[in-house]
Every structure is written in C-alpha cells, then in structure tokens.
Amino acid sequence: MLSSEQDICFVTVVLDEAIETPLDYSIPPSLIGKVHVGSRALVPVKNTLRKATVWELKKKPDFPVVKPIASIASEQAVLTSDLIELAKWISRYYLAPMHKV
C-alpha cells in the first residue's frame, strides 16, 4: 500500500476502446487526491482525448515519459477495487483484453 496521497503521482488507465495495453499518466497537481482506482478520466492519446478507467495508483510510471491526465469525469469511483480485481482475473483467464472485459 502507498504511504500517502502525496506519494501517488501516477496512474495506470485502461482505455475504453482501441488500445489493449494499459497506459501510464501523471496526475496534475490540481487532481492529486481526487483521482481514485475505478475513477473515469479523459486522457490524451496522440491528438485526441479518450475515455479511460483508472486501474492503479502508483508512485512511479512504467514508462520514461508520461503525459498528464486531462480531466476526471467524477471524483467518485465508478468501479470498486473488487470489480477491478475480478476484471483482471477474467482478462487473464479468458485471455481477453481489459477494455473488452
């Protein structure tokens, strides 16, 4: 578990469509403490904003360069951590991409 909200500066998101790989983004200072696992967000992908679900909060990204989240749809999580864990299991068990699960 992470020690405090100040340590959480990055998220992993799953896009609603197109890309099967989870992506990392930074959390802008104005959104720190407002982004939660299961929250809905708008993230930049190339020259467009795409809808995504926050899958994980983390201290550092898996990639060397990350873009910031553009905005969040709501501060409340749409998915609970239990549902996210179930979706991860379904994805592994059935070899299905996360955005389809």
PyMOL commands that set and color helices and strands:
alter all, ss='L'
color gray80, all
select helices_A, chain A and resi 5-7+29-31+81-94
alter helices_A, ss='H'
color red, helices_A
select strands_A, chain A and resi 10-15+23-26+40-45+48-58+71-72
alter strands_A, ss='S'
color yellow, strands_A
deselect
rebuild
show_as cartoon
